[in-house]
Amino acid sequence: MSAALKPDAARRLAEAAAWRVHLTETDKETSEDFEQWLAADPSNEAAWRRVESTWSRFADNPAAPELIAARRAALGDVHGLGGQQWKRSRRQWLQIAAAIGIVVGGAIWGVQTYLQLQPKPPLDLKTAFGERRILSLNDGSRISLDSATDVQVRYTDHARQLWLLHGQARFEVAHDTSRPFTVTAGGRTVIATGTDFDVDLPENRVLVTLIEGHVKVTGGQKIVKLDPGEQLAVKADGSQKVASVNVNRITAWQSGQLVFDNEPLSSVVERVSRYSTVPVTVADGKTGALRMSGVFNTGDVAAFVEAVTHYLPVTASQAQYGAIELHLKN
């Protein structure tokens, strides 16, 4: 057996193999999509010639049981598929290549290598309303997910990539300088190797709070470096500000509490609503601009509404879809 194929050559062989099976299954000599693929790169044509020479084994040995079975398996695997952009699983690509007999020159190993090098779909970690989870990753890092949070994780040999799509999460990162740990949220990316930080996505904003260690945040006009106890706040218009904060207040959600310190009511109700299937809303901008402070238990919407209507000039009413709407008193 000759030397193993490089990933790019293996990919082209796998594509050529799929085309050979597809054209045979549809009883065609060629197609417009196939001709476009063939002309796209000289390497495609070379891969096609190699597949064609291997395919001839089927014609030379039509009665061989193993070849009949292989051909049927290959044809069955692509039955009903059309066009160039086929979405196949790793196993199906290997079955196609193997069924055609691309075992000469280490091609199967090459196809496997190529497919293994492709980015795997990220792991999706979610919590429901009122749910909190703490998860350990395979490198020793830990993620604490707040209620109604969605985090995607993709680890490779050279990088640890995460995306906060919704909600709030705390990341306690295992030290590994060879694999940077990044969390992307709302157009900003937090870069760390071994540290502890919290990322929150309230009301189209991004809040990055450093608890321990050091992080860099990219994605804005300049790279922002944070020290422990500092928070980067990015508004919807892209403007950003770094300020010192109370870390215990920021992470109070982990113990089932919400602590607010002179925050806009619109931001407060957004966070309160994360823990209940009955959301709380504000009727207008004036109501949402009211400021409030307080400590509340997560999920206790009734106590929150009672406190707000007692200390602020607002009333509560039942809105559409069961939501509780806060609006200024007349």
TAKA-V350057 format. One record per run of one state. SS is the DSSP state (hx for helix, st for strand, lp for the rest). FROM is the first residue (numbers start at 1). TO is the last residue. If there is no record, write none. Layout:
# TAKA-V350057
[[SS;FROM;TO] [SS;FROM;TO]]
This chain:
# TAKA-V350057
[[lp;1;6] [hx;7;25] [lp;26;31] [hx;32;40] [lp;41;41] [hx;42;60] [lp;61;64] [hx;65;77] [lp;78;89] [hx;90;100] [lp;101;103] [hx;104;117] [lp;118;122] [st;123;126] [lp;127;132] [st;133;136] [lp;137;141] [st;142;145] [lp;146;149] [st;150;155] [lp;156;158] [st;159;166] [lp;167;167] [st;168;172] [lp;173;179] [st;180;185] [lp;186;187] [st;188;192] [lp;193;195] [st;196;200] [lp;201;205] [st;206;212] [lp;213;214] [st;215;218] [lp;219;223] [st;224;226] [lp;227;229] [st;230;234] [lp;235;239] [st;240;244] [lp;245;246] [hx;247;250] [lp;251;251] [hx;252;255] [lp;256;256] [st;257;264] [hx;265;275] [lp;276;279] [st;280;282] [lp;283;284] [hx;285;288] [lp;289;290] [st;291;297] [lp;298;300] [hx;301;311] [lp;312;313] [st;314;318] [lp;319;319] [hx;320;322] [lp;323;323] [st;324;328] [lp;329;330]]
